[in-house]
């Protein structure tokens, strides 16, 4: 497979780098500054599952390129329109698009642009960040990639991609119920991103306050209720796992949304919290916490746009 990774940041860099480590043919489509960094220093991964450094193939445009077999789409939701335009020349009739984005609203936009038959559903469960020096730093033991056809079939192309990923240290799962997995990820992410961004603190720091665990638990259950109304109730095992996470006073866990705020960057607030707020209102559910967090994130964006951070 010829694989194109849009971006060489935390997710694209980690997953693309692990594929290269296993011998895959990977090219990174990146901006000029990142291209120069990769040319000068190579792609560098720091992880408990093995540090890795290698020169990589890079492009700043795919105009004139032959179609790729797989495009790993790793971008922020607010960059999706420009990302779709960037990859469009590399999309052929048989190209498989694997979007490792947070949330769900990007699926409709990708389907509309490229066709549902070319877009897989995908859940990436990983905590990683890109350092100022361009190093992909893996932050915990999560390295999971779950993907599948939107219609639930176990297609030959999904099996082939799973076989390739099995040659890496990535824990890959070919799913016949990917939309369920995506909804569970959204319940998890909207809870963690919403609470850690609102409180400007890790899960453990919030849990050590008087009512922190109770507040996070209530928000998890509110998000689970939205998924239930959509027809994707989170499993008992999922709820047990995340109730445990939210009650752990030693957890260092934060969402990338908080890290975006701490570096004074844009957030995916509308894509994650705004999406869940709209769903809560649609189903007549209590949306008070979603409203508070949404206003908080919008106010942050107002100050950032005004240069007051």
N, C-alpha and C positions, 0 to 999 in steps of 0.2 A: 504493500500500500504506500502511495505517496501521500504524506500527511502535511497539511498546512495548519500551523498554529497562529491564530490571530492574537498577537500579544505574547510577550515573554515576561510577564509579571509573576505574581505569586502563584496563580493557578496554571496559566499557560506555560510558564517556565518550569513549574514542578512536573506537571503531567507530560509535557513535551520532552523535558530532559530525561525523565525515566524511560520514555519510549526510545530515545536515542541510545540510552545506556543498554537497552535490550537489542539494539541493532536496527531499529526502524529508520526509515527515510523521512526525516522531519525538516521542514523549512519554517522559519518564523517570519511572519509579516508584522513589522514593527515600525515605529516612528524613527526618524533619523537619529535622534539623540540616543535612543536605546540601541539602535543598530551600531553606533560608534562604540558604545560601552561593550557590547557583545564582541565586536571586532577586537577591541583592545584587551579585554579580560576574559572573554569566553562566557559561556553560561555556567553559573556556579550555584550549586545547591548545597545547603547545610541541613542535615537531617540525622535523626537518630537511626534512620534506616540506611545510612551511608551517605557521606559527602560525595559530590560528583562535580567535576569540572571538565568542560570540553569546548572546543571551537564549534560553532554552529553555522548553518546556512541561514542567511537572512535576506529579506526583500523589504523595500518600502512601498512597492506597488506590484500587483500581480497582472497588470495590463500586458497582454500578449502572451501570458503563460498558458500552458496546456492545463485543462481541468485537473484538479486534485481528486484523489479518491475519498479522502476524509478531510473535513475542515473542523478543527477544534476551535470553537468560538469562545474565547475568554475575554470578556470586556465588561465594563460596568453598564448597567441598564440605561443610564443617561447617554451612553455613547453608541447605543444599538443602531440607530439610523446610519451614522457614519460608518459603523462596522459592517453593516450589510452592503453598503455601497462599495466598501473597500474589498470585500471578498467576492462580489458578484462576478467579476471576470474569470474567477477560478472555479466557478460552479458549473459543472456539466450535467448532463442528464442523469448520470450515475453517481454524482457526488453525494456523499453522506455528510450532513451538517450535525455536529455534536455540540450543542450549546451548554457550556458550563457556567451559566448565569444563575443568579439568585432569583427566587420568586417564580411567577407563572405568566405574567402578562406578556413577556417576550415571545411566548409560543405562538400566540395569534399573529403577531407581527411577522415572525419568521415564516409561518405557514402562508400568510398572504403574499409575501415577497417571493418565496422559493417553491412553495407547494408542500403540503403536509407529508407527501411521500418521501421527501428528501430531508426531513427534519426529525431527529430522534428526540425523545424526552430524555432528560438527564438530571441526575442529582450528584453533585460533588460534595463529599463530606471531608473537609480538610481545613486545617488552620495553618495558614502560611502568610508571609508578608514579604515584600520586596524592600530591602534596606536601601539607604541613600546611596550606597556604593554599588547597587545593582545585584546584590546577592539574594537568591530566593531562600528564605529562612523558614524551614518547616518547624511549626511551633508545638506539635504534640504527636500522638501516634495515629491520628486520623489520616487516612490516605485512600479513601473509598470513592469509587466511581460506579454508580448504578445507572444503567441506560437501557432503552428499549424502544421498540416501535410504538407510536401513539395508539395504534389499534390493538396492541397486545399480542401480536403474532411474534413468534420466535423465528425471525427471518434468517436466511443464510448470511447476510451481511452483518447482522448483529452477532451471530455466532463467530464469524471471522474476526470481528473486532475484539470480541471477548478472548479469543485464542491468542491474538497479538498481545493484549494487555496482560494476559496470564504469564507472559515471559518477563514481566517487570515486577517490581515490589508493590505496585498498585494493587489494591484489593478490588477486583472488578466483578460486577454482577450483571448478567443479562436478565432483565426483568420482563415478565409478561403482564405486569401491572404498574407501569412506570408512573401513571398519573397519581396513583395512591402514594407512591414514594415521594413524588414531587409535592403533594399536599402536606405530607408529614414533615418534609423539610421546611416548607413555608411556615407551618405552625411553630416548629423549633426556631427558625430564624427570626420570625417576627417577634417572638417572645424575647429571645436573647438580644437581638439588635435593638428592639424597642426599649428594654429595661436598662441595658448597659449604656446606651446613648443618653437616655433620660437622666440617669443617675451619675453619668461620667465615672463609672466604676466597674470593676469586674464582678462576676457572679458571686464570688466569695466575699468580696467587700460588701456587697449589698446584703448577702445572707447574714453577715455578722451584725447587721443593724437590728433594731427591735422588731420590726415587722417586714423586713426585706424578703425573706423566703415566702411569707404568706402573700405578699403583693405579687411576686413573680409567679407563684403557683396560680393565683387567681387569673393572671393575664394569660398563662399557658392554657388554662381551661377555657377562657374566652375565645382564644384562637382555635382551640380544638372544636368548639361549638360551631364556628364558621365552617370549618372543614366538614363537619358532620352535616350541616345544611347543604353543602355542595355535593354530598353523596360519597365523601371520602373520610369516614370517621377514623381518627388515629387508633392504632391497635393498642391493646392493653400493655404489651411489652414496650411500645414507644412511650406511653404515658408514664409507666413505672421508671423507665430510664431517665426521662427528663425531670420528673419530680425529684429523683435522687440528685441529679445535677444541680437543681435549683436550691436544694437544701444543704449543699456542701459548703461550709464556711471557708474551706481552704482552696476552692476552685479559682484558678487564675483566668478563667474563660471570659473573653470579651468577643464581641462581633467586629467584623471589619468596618462596620458603620461607625463604631466608636473610634477606631483607629483613623478613619477618614476625617472625623471631626477634630481629633487631636492634632492632625497635620494641617488643619484649616482647609480641607478639600471639600468638594461636593459629595453629597451622599445619595444613596438609593432610597431615600425616605418615601418618595411618592410611589416608587415601584413596589416597596415592601409594606410599609405601614399604611400608606395611602390606599393601596389596593385592598388591604384587609379592612380598613375603615369603610370603604364603599360597600364591601360585602356584608359587614355587620349591619350597616344601615339598610341594605337591600332586604335582609332577613328579619329586620326588626329586633335585633339583638342589642344588648347594652354596649354602646360604643364609646363610653366615657374615657376609658384608658387610651384607646386608639386616638381619640380626639386630642387628648392632652399631649401625647407623644408626637402626633402629627403637627400640632401647633408649635411645639417646642422645636422640631426639626425645621419647620418653615421659618421660624424666627431666627434660628441659627443661619439659615441661608440668606435671610435679609441682611444680617450683620456682615456675613462673609462678602456678599455682593457690594456692600457699602464700604468695604475695606476697614471694618472696625474690629477685626479680630487680631 
